Every structure is written in structure tokens, then in C-alpha cells.
């Protein structure tokens, strides 16, 4: 069942695509890049899209909380007694965008009572939007086409090396130990957190791992809603479900305190202990 009125969904899809196309056009004319923190970048385009998306969602859902990446003051809303929060990431994968690589996305997620309810991920480079949620289903549009059901890759039990999506920081820190515990593992990478999750949903990778605890709620709500709709598990290294309650995230940055694994439950059952052993080796040499 769709968690919002159909006309609101259409408006959401329209503004997200509009912002993504706008980012492509604005990038052609140049933009400014700023460093928010160590290896954490933002562009003048992020800020412009953040304002546009914020205005749209504030108009459509005035009774809901609104948390956006580029408005630090909005993070205080996470601690207010809203039943629902809209979590907006105007450019997920900013470093890829800066370097003119295609793996970035415009993302929106809906959190209800601290559970991911719905997500929208738009990739401007392919003009593709994937959206849906656990009680809704998964859909995609290409360009301005009508939505069609998204093809979800089933679990493949065929014995073969693991195709693992991992960020470059995590690969640098943990890659050698992961290889030691999972011989033959193939490392894959691309920029956006959301696009990595979509790769697992559609079968381009077997598993996505995120260890460094820098990822924020606006990065995760939408993608994990889609992952759950696809029947994937989203858990910590200890096997605990990824949580969004205030105690599970940093109160100021809203970064997750848990490491994150995303994959078919059968796959995670096969390899989670190896990841625990690899991380333990680094932490306790």
C-alpha cells in the first residue's frame, strides 16, 4: 500500500527528477566546492538543490519533520516528537559528482516511528528513478516513462567468489583482512550509498558493507527502505537490525553508530562471521 497520496508521490518524483536534471545542467557551468570536514565535501549545487527540495516537502507535508543534509539546523527536528521525518540528500555521492563520475544520486527517504517506510533514488547520469517501500513494492522510471515494477535479483546459491561493494576508505583499512578471511572476494565500488544498495537489489553485487560509521540518516533511510522492500537484510556486524532511534545515531551529526551490512539473508548468514573476524583482527592485532 502506498504510504502517501498518489498525487504527492507524483509530485515527489517530478521534483526529484527536476533537481537531478538541474544538477547536470548547473555542473556544466561550474560550481564551488567546500570541505565540511575531513574528506567530506559539499558544492554550491548541493546547497541550491537542498533549498528547492526542502521547500517542496515543507509545502507537501507541513506536519512532518524535515531533515536535510545541507541544513544543519534541521537536524534538531530529529529530536522533536514528529511521527514522520522526511530525510533529504540533495546529492548522494558528492565526490563522484565533483570528479564528473556518474555514480551520484538525489535521494529522499521517509521515516515513520523510526522505521524506513519509503525511498526515492534518482540517478541523473542514467535518468533512472527507483522508488517504493516495504508495504508498497519497488518501481522504476526511465526518463518520463510510467512506473514499472523493478526487477529484483533472487538469491543465487551458486558457489563462487563474493562480489562485495565497499567504499574506498573501508577497503583501504580492512581490505587485506577481508581477503584473508574470504579468499577470492571481488571488491567493487562506486560513489553513492543509495546506488550501492540498488546494485545489491538488482544483482550487480552480492553484498554491501559499510564499516566507518560516517553515514548519516539522510544517506540511509531511503536506500534501506528499498532494500527491505526487496527482501534484503540490513544489519550490523553483530546481526542486529539497523536502527534509527535517537539512541542509535550521534545526537549532533545523526551518523549511525552501527556498521552496516546489506544483502540477502542467506548471503549474510554465510559471511557475517568472517567479517566479524576480519574487523576483530584489525581492532585487536
C-alpha positions, 0 to 999 in steps of 0.5 A: 500500500502506498504510504502517501497520496498518489498525487504527492508521490507524483509530485515527489518524483517530478521534483526529484527528477527536476533537481537531478536534471538541474544538477547536470545542467548547473555542473556544466557551468561550474560550481564551488566546492567546500570541505565540511570536514575531513574528506567530506565535501559539499558544492554550491549545487548541493546547497541550491538543490537542498533549498528547492527540495526542502521547500517542496516537502515543507509545502507537501507535508507541513506536519512532518519533520524535515531533515536535510543534509545541507541544513544543519539546523534541521537536524534538531527536528530529529529530536522533536516528537514528529511521527514522520521525518522526511530525510533529504540528500540533495546529492548522494555521492558528492565526490563522484559528482565533483570528479564528473563520475556518474555514480551520484544520486538525489535521494529522499527517504521517509521515516515513520516511528523510526522505521524506513517506510519509503525511498526515492533514488534518482540517478541523473547520469542514467535518468533512472528513478527507483522508488517504493517501500516495504508495504508498497513494492519497488518501481522504476522510471526511465526518463518520463516513462510510467512506473514499472515494477523493478526487477529484483535479483533472487538469491543465487546459491551458486558457489563462487567468489563474493562480489562485495561493494565497499567504499574506498576508505573501508577497503583501504583499512580492512581490505587485506583482512577481508581477503584473508578471511574470504579468499577470492572476494571481488571488491567493487565500488562506486560513489553513492550509498543509495546506488550501492544498495540498488546494485545489491537489489538488482544483482550487480553485487552480492553484498554491501558493507559499510564499516566507518560509521560516517553515514548519516540518516539522510544517506540511509533511510531511503536506500534501506527502505528499498532494500527491505522492500526487496527482501534484503537484510540490513544489519550490523556486524553483530546481526542486529537490525539497523536502527534509527532511534535517537539512541542509535545515531550521534545526537549532533551529526545523526551518523549511525553508530552501527556498521552496516551490512546489506544483502540477502539473508542467506548471503549474510548468514554465510559471511557475517562471521568472517567479517566479524573476524576480519574487523576483530583482527584489525581492532585487536592485532 
